[in-house]
């Protein structure tokens, strides 16, 4: 929707030979507004016909669903149609609400019914009639043209949270901050960080620069906040005066510059140079050189929340005309502009200001490199928003501390200007990619003792590649070991998936180093309160070989002929060692209960607590509880006897053994186990 009333715009009667591009743009603006008005009239006339067509389409859709044979497909088709109609109704209600808001805006004006915080100042309720673009002349209409369409136009009442607010352009342009078209840039914004007595005061200062030939033209639109501020009169007494606080200057280009992927490099460079030139010329008025030009974001001159004046409605120079006047002012780099701004706006001597800039810049780079090397979370989160990065630097570098680093800086108020320019410059110019490249340059020659004897460059690269691969492998293994310890400490399931999430590595990387890391991670001591359950065969005990088994270290269990591991609730039966019996070819299995699954689980089977189940054809299914431990059997193993051994006191071991022998007798064909050496169960 066009932000203008077509009836208030008069066509230009300038002859064709003297008509400028701006006049042609204004005529096109009027023609588009007329076309929009005619389209709306036609749409209102055809609304009943469209309504009847929609009703018929809905009835036909329901008839098609009703004609389908009864079944699941018919139910799904009906549900899909209902969801589609609900979404259409929701979109229609939203569009109707927006149309009502636009009608009310055009009829009654902008209405603020409550106190709102805008620009760090509370605004009382007010009403403003008409649109600002109606009385801001050509510049106001060209600003509307320089903004994107409604569904892409981003605006907000808080500059840190700018986004698309509504689907109507006239409503989006009522917000306090707005972002122009960043792909086709035709706006240049200059941010002045000073407070001026009034718009007239600023107009006089800018007019002086234009008369002296330093500035190509007056800015087209000037927007700022006129508010009461504390000031001093001629006698030094404190008084309250109205001032123009931190205005934004908008220069409008008749021809947009394509900043998209298909745009040419030369116009881009010229636009950046013109922006730096304007900042250089306007430094005495408090221009901020660290504000990014390509964001095209600033105070909205069409918003009712600000005061706006048109300073120039006749001359709209293009980039070439700007460059012809600015000349050498465009040759300063971004760092030179920041240094000059610190000197101009702080009022300090050039030597003191420049030395402080050098010292504080070095400290800022050191801090940023440190954060980048450590991958600091707050630093990584602030990289996407350079204003947040500047605030993070300001919090880490307070003025009191920075004054101890500079020389000759004793006045905090004037030194704060220098520090602000240093932090703004660092936040804008910092590049993580260049920091990585610089770290790579510092590593040159590190492998010289290995590559000096290599005959060719390819051989040197092969040696360096092996060393780097080895270093990366060791780093990945260290990360996996640390993640294993973290997972085990947290109580989460000890699986490759959990370790992958904890380490942040790729799943394939964790799987590749899994066995090696299991053998290298810190050994865990057994808890004396843990139960040790031994499953043995009757034949083994009768032959006196019950004590012939041996334990393996944690994480070094041998294979039990492909048998699966059984898990009962959160208790896991952990096979540690197996011995083959020559007579029956049955393994003697030593198992151990742990609170978390072992690291080499290949298959887990859940059973009710206190129950023993058989897998793969084993015949034992009776419940059994041995001294609080869980007894499990693998495929093909016959349970003839079970003995339990505890790590507690001797009396408890005897009682537990008796209790276990009594329970084990319930197994099919089971007998009480014979006592081993010392009268204990084997």
HELIX and SHEET records of a PDB file:
HELIX    1   1 UNK A    6  UNK A    8  5                                   3    
HELIX    2   2 UNK A   16  UNK A   18  5                                   3    
HELIX    3   3 UNK A   21  UNK A   67  1                                  47    
HELIX    4   4 UNK A   72  UNK A  108  1                                  37    
HELIX    5   5 UNK A  132  UNK A  134  5                                   3    
HELIX    6   6 UNK A  137  UNK A  146  1                                  10    
HELIX    7   7 UNK A  169  UNK A  172  1                                   4    
HELIX    8   8 UNK A  199  UNK A  211  1                                  13    
HELIX    9   9 UNK A  265  UNK A  281  1                                  17    
HELIX   10  10 UNK A  283  UNK A  285  5                                   3    
HELIX   11  11 UNK A  293  UNK A  295  5                                   3    
HELIX   12  12 UNK A  319  UNK A  326  1                                   8    
HELIX   13  13 UNK A  327  UNK A  331  5                                   5    
HELIX   14  14 UNK A  334  UNK A  346  1                                  13    
HELIX   15  15 UNK A  350  UNK A  374  1                                  25    
HELIX   16  16 UNK A  377  UNK A  382  1                                   6    
HELIX   17  17 UNK A  386  UNK A  396  1                                  11    
HELIX   18  18 UNK A  399  UNK A  403  1                                   5    
HELIX   19  19 UNK A  412  UNK A  429  1                                  18    
HELIX   20  20 UNK A  432  UNK A  442  1                                  11    
HELIX   21  21 UNK A  448  UNK A  451  1                                   4    
HELIX   22  22 UNK A  457  UNK A  490  1                                  34    
HELIX   23  23 UNK A  496  UNK A  503  1                                   8    
HELIX   24  24 UNK A  507  UNK A  512  1                                   6    
HELIX   25  25 UNK A  514  UNK A  520  1                                   7    
HELIX   26  26 UNK A  538  UNK A  542  1                                   5    
HELIX   27  27 UNK A  650  UNK A  664  1                                  15    
HELIX   28  28 UNK A  677  UNK A  679  5                                   3    
SHEET    1   A 2 UNK A 110  UNK A 112  0                                        
SHEET    2   A 2 UNK A 126  UNK A 128 -1                                        
SHEET    1   B 2 UNK A 116  UNK A 118  0                                        
SHEET    2   B 2 UNK A 121  UNK A 123 -1                                        
SHEET    1   C 4 UNK A 163  UNK A 164  0                                        
SHEET    2   C 4 UNK A 154  UNK A 156 -1                                        
SHEET    3   C 4 UNK A 177  UNK A 179 -1                                        
SHEET    4   C 4 UNK A 297  UNK A 299 -1                                        
SHEET    1   D 3 UNK A 184  UNK A 191  0                                        
SHEET    2   D 3 UNK A 238  UNK A 258 -1                                        
SHEET    3   D 3 UNK A 195  UNK A 196 -1                                        
SHEET    1   E 4 UNK A 184  UNK A 191  0                                        
SHEET    2   E 4 UNK A 238  UNK A 258 -1                                        
SHEET    3   E 4 UNK A 221  UNK A 232 -1                                        
SHEET    4   E 4 UNK A 307  UNK A 310 -1                                        
SHEET    1   F 5 UNK A 567  UNK A 568  0                                        
SHEET    2   F 5 UNK A 571  UNK A 580 -1                                        
SHEET    3   F 5 UNK A 587  UNK A 594 -1                                        
SHEET    4   F 5 UNK A 532  UNK A 536 -1                                        
SHEET    5   F 5 UNK A 641  UNK A 645 -1                                        
END                                                                             
